[in-house]
Amino acid sequence: MALKKIKQQILAFCLRRGLHYSDPDSKSKPHNWTQKHLKWLRDQASALNGEYKDALEEYLGTFDYLTDKITRLDQKIEEISQKDTYREKVKHLSCFIGVKTVTAMGVLSEVGDFSRFKSAEQFASYLGLVPGENSSGGSRNMLSLTKAGNCHVRRLLIESAQSYARGRIGAKSKELLKRQEGVEPKYVAYADKANERLRRKFYRLTEDGKIRNVAVAAVAHELSCFIWGMMTDHVA
């Protein structure tokens, strides 16, 4: 959250000063936070004077500190994930699109024993990834997500669900293929089934007119159910 905030502050600063990033070597819209973009930001700081120079340099210094800190923490998490307690579970969870080591470790450390949930829906409810309900008499009105329960894991899965908004149904990236190497075939097959189904679900919902956030939340709900199945060995 702190890194996201400082990024917003840097972009807002540039907007107020009329500094607009462009990449003459790219025919498409340039992306922020690439190495080229960061070099451009540092060049802008060098060209400014007075308090504006000091402000942008302070922002960039904070950005560097936070990115370095995150890199160190990611490396530490990677080391912990190789311990016997986590290694196999992390490998299994990493077979899902959008779930890498840091996300897998976050889910595992927060949830602990998945078998304490009797069903996938109960697990999704624990994460607040089920719709609320307002019932009176014979009427039943479904509301937005309850957002009750473990907010950290819910955020992780919402972020992972964003990955299903890209790519062709059934396609596997080189990175995903690498993460699935050495994993028992039944777990890979289970994850592949989930990946195809969730990507298809996202495209179907958006084509039917659902707004993106609603579609992502629906995918995150179903992803949580597949994760429960993976962690409780319901992969048949």
PEHUMO-V134297 format. One record per pair of residues at least 4 apart in sequence whose ideal C-beta (glycine too) atoms are under 8 Angstrom apart, sorted by sequence separation. I is the first residue (numbers start at 1). J is the second residue. If there is no record, write none. Layout:
# PEHUMO-V134297
i->I j->J
i->I j->J
This chain:
# PEHUMO-V134297
i->1 j->5
i->2 j->6
i->3 j->7
i->4 j->8
i->5 j->9
i->6 j->10
i->7 j->11
i->8 j->12
i->9 j->13
i->10 j->14
i->11 j->15
i->12 j->16
i->13 j->17
i->15 j->19
i->26 j->30
i->30 j->34
i->33 j->37
i->34 j->38
i->35 j->39
i->36 j->40
i->37 j->41
i->38 j->42
i->39 j->43
i->40 j->44
i->41 j->45
i->42 j->46
i->43 j->47
i->44 j->48
i->48 j->52
i->49 j->53
i->50 j->54
i->51 j->55
i->52 j->56
i->53 j->57
i->54 j->58
i->55 j->59
i->56 j->60
i->57 j->61
i->58 j->62
i->59 j->63
i->60 j->64
i->61 j->65
i->62 j->66
i->63 j->67
i->64 j->68
i->65 j->69
i->66 j->70
i->67 j->71
i->68 j->72
i->69 j->73
i->70 j->74
i->71 j->75
i->72 j->76
i->73 j->77
i->74 j->78
i->75 j->79
i->76 j->80
i->77 j->81
i->78 j->82
i->82 j->86
i->83 j->87
i->86 j->90
i->87 j->91
i->88 j->92
i->89 j->93
i->90 j->94
i->91 j->95
i->95 j->99
i->99 j->103
i->100 j->104
i->101 j->105
i->102 j->106
i->103 j->107
i->104 j->108
i->105 j->109
i->106 j->110
i->107 j->111
i->108 j->112
i->112 j->116
i->118 j->122
i->119 j->123
i->120 j->124
i->121 j->125
i->122 j->126
i->123 j->127
i->125 j->129
i->135 j->139
i->147 j->151
i->150 j->154
i->151 j->155
i->152 j->156
i->153 j->157
i->154 j->158
i->155 j->159
i->156 j->160
i->157 j->161
i->158 j->162
i->163 j->167
i->167 j->171
i->172 j->176
i->173 j->177
i->174 j->178
i->175 j->179
i->176 j->180
i->177 j->181
i->183 j->187
i->184 j->188
i->185 j->189
i->186 j->190
i->187 j->191
i->188 j->192
i->189 j->193
i->190 j->194
i->191 j->195
i->192 j->196
i->193 j->197
i->194 j->198
i->195 j->199
i->196 j->200
i->197 j->201
i->198 j->202
i->199 j->203
i->200 j->204
i->201 j->205
i->202 j->206
i->203 j->207
i->204 j->208
i->206 j->210
i->210 j->214
i->211 j->215
i->212 j->216
i->213 j->217
i->214 j->218
i->215 j->219
i->216 j->220
i->217 j->221
i->218 j->222
i->219 j->223
i->220 j->224
i->221 j->225
i->222 j->226
i->223 j->227
i->224 j->228
i->225 j->229
i->226 j->230
i->227 j->231
i->228 j->232
i->230 j->234
i->14 j->19
i->32 j->37
i->33 j->38
i->48 j->53
i->81 j->86
i->82 j->87
i->94 j->99
i->98 j->103
i->99 j->104
i->117 j->122
i->124 j->129
i->125 j->130
i->135 j->140
i->149 j->154
i->172 j->177
i->183 j->188
i->205 j->210
i->210 j->215
i->229 j->234
i->230 j->235
i->14 j->20
i->30 j->36
i->31 j->37
i->80 j->86
i->81 j->87
i->93 j->99
i->94 j->100
i->117 j->123
i->124 j->130
i->134 j->140
i->135 j->141
i->167 j->173
i->206 j->212
i->228 j->234
i->229 j->235
i->14 j->21
i->23 j->30
i->30 j->37
i->46 j->53
i->94 j->101
i->133 j->140
i->134 j->141
i->147 j->154
i->22 j->30
i->45 j->53
i->48 j->56
i->99 j->107
i->133 j->141
i->172 j->180
i->180 j->188
i->210 j->218
i->21 j->30
i->81 j->90
i->114 j->123
i->117 j->126
i->121 j->130
i->133 j->142
i->134 j->143
i->205 j->214
i->206 j->215
i->93 j->103
i->94 j->104
i->132 j->142
i->133 j->143
i->205 j->215
i->21 j->32
i->45 j->56
i->90 j->101
i->93 j->104
i->131 j->142
i->132 j->143
i->180 j->191
i->44 j->56
i->45 j->57
i->111 j->123
i->131 j->143
i->132 j->144
i->23 j->36
i->131 j->144
i->132 j->145
i->202 j->215
i->205 j->218
i->90 j->104
i->93 j->107
i->131 j->145
i->132 j->146
i->201 j->215
i->202 j->216
i->41 j->56
i->45 j->60
i->89 j->104
i->90 j->105
i->93 j->108
i->130 j->145
i->131 j->146
i->21 j->37
i->129 j->145
i->130 j->146
i->202 j->218
i->128 j->145
i->201 j->218
i->202 j->219
i->42 j->60
i->90 j->108
i->128 j->146
i->201 j->219
i->21 j->40
i->41 j->60
i->86 j->105
i->89 j->108
i->128 j->147
i->21 j->41
i->81 j->101
i->128 j->148
i->172 j->192
i->11 j->32
i->125 j->146
i->128 j->149
i->198 j->219
i->201 j->222
i->86 j->108
i->127 j->149
i->128 j->150
i->78 j->101
i->81 j->104
i->126 j->149
i->127 j->150
i->128 j->151
i->172 j->195
i->77 j->101
i->81 j->105
i->125 j->149
i->126 j->150
i->198 j->222
i->7 j->32
i->19 j->44
i->77 j->102
i->80 j->105
i->129 j->154
i->197 j->222
i->198 j->223
i->7 j->33
i->127 j->153
i->128 j->154
i->170 j->196
i->14 j->41
i->74 j->101
i->127 j->154
i->169 j->196
i->74 j->102
i->77 j->105
i->129 j->157
i->194 j->222
i->198 j->226
i->194 j->223
i->14 j->44
i->127 j->157
i->169 j->199
i->10 j->41
i->17 j->48
i->164 j->195
i->169 j->200
i->167 j->199
i->194 j->226
i->164 j->198
i->169 j->203
i->17 j->52
i->164 j->199
i->191 j->226
i->190 j->226
i->161 j->198
i->164 j->201
i->165 j->202
i->164 j->202
i->111 j->150
i->190 j->229
i->191 j->230
i->110 j->150
i->190 j->230
i->161 j->202
i->165 j->206
i->13 j->55
i->110 j->152
i->111 j->153
i->13 j->56
i->110 j->153
i->187 j->230
i->190 j->235
i->10 j->56
i->13 j->59
i->106 j->152
i->107 j->153
i->189 j->235
i->106 j->153
i->165 j->212
i->187 j->235
i->10 j->59
i->107 j->156
i->186 j->235
i->9 j->59
i->10 j->60
i->106 j->156
i->107 j->157
i->165 j->215
i->165 j->216
i->164 j->216
i->6 j->59
i->10 j->63
i->103 j->156
i->162 j->216
i->161 j->216
i->164 j->219
i->6 j->62
i->7 j->63
i->103 j->159
i->161 j->217
i->6 j->63
i->103 j->160
i->158 j->216
i->161 j->219
i->158 j->217
i->161 j->220
i->164 j->223
i->3 j->63
i->6 j->66
i->160 j->220
i->98 j->159
i->99 j->160
i->98 j->160
i->158 j->220
i->161 j->223
i->3 j->66
i->97 j->160
i->98 j->161
i->157 j->220
i->160 j->223
i->2 j->66
i->3 j->67
i->96 j->160
i->98 j->162
i->98 j->163
i->97 j->163
i->98 j->164
i->154 j->220
i->157 j->223
i->3 j->70
i->97 j->164
i->157 j->224
i->97 j->167
i->157 j->227
i->145 j->217
i->97 j->176
i->100 j->179
i->95 j->176
i->95 j->179
i->94 j->179
i->95 j->180
i->94 j->180
i->91 j->179
i->95 j->183
i->129 j->217
i->91 j->182
i->92 j->183
i->129 j->220
i->130 j->221
i->91 j->183
i->95 j->187
i->129 j->221
i->95 j->188
i->92 j->187
i->95 j->190
i->96 j->191
i->129 j->224
i->95 j->191
i->95 j->192
i->124 j->221
i->127 j->224
i->96 j->194
i->97 j->195
i->92 j->191
i->96 j->195
i->124 j->224
i->97 j->198
i->123 j->224
i->124 j->225
i->97 j->199
i->123 j->225
i->120 j->224
i->121 j->225
i->123 j->227
i->124 j->228
i->120 j->225
i->123 j->228
i->120 j->226
i->120 j->228
i->119 j->228
i->120 j->229
i->117 j->228
i->114 j->228
i->120 j->234
i->114 j->231
i->115 j->232
i->114 j->232
i->107 j->227
i->111 j->231
i->98 j->223
i->96 j->223
i->99 j->227
i->96 j->226
i->96 j->227
i->93 j->227
i->96 j->230
i->95 j->230
i->93 j->230
i->92 j->230
i->93 j->231
i->92 j->231
i->89 j->231
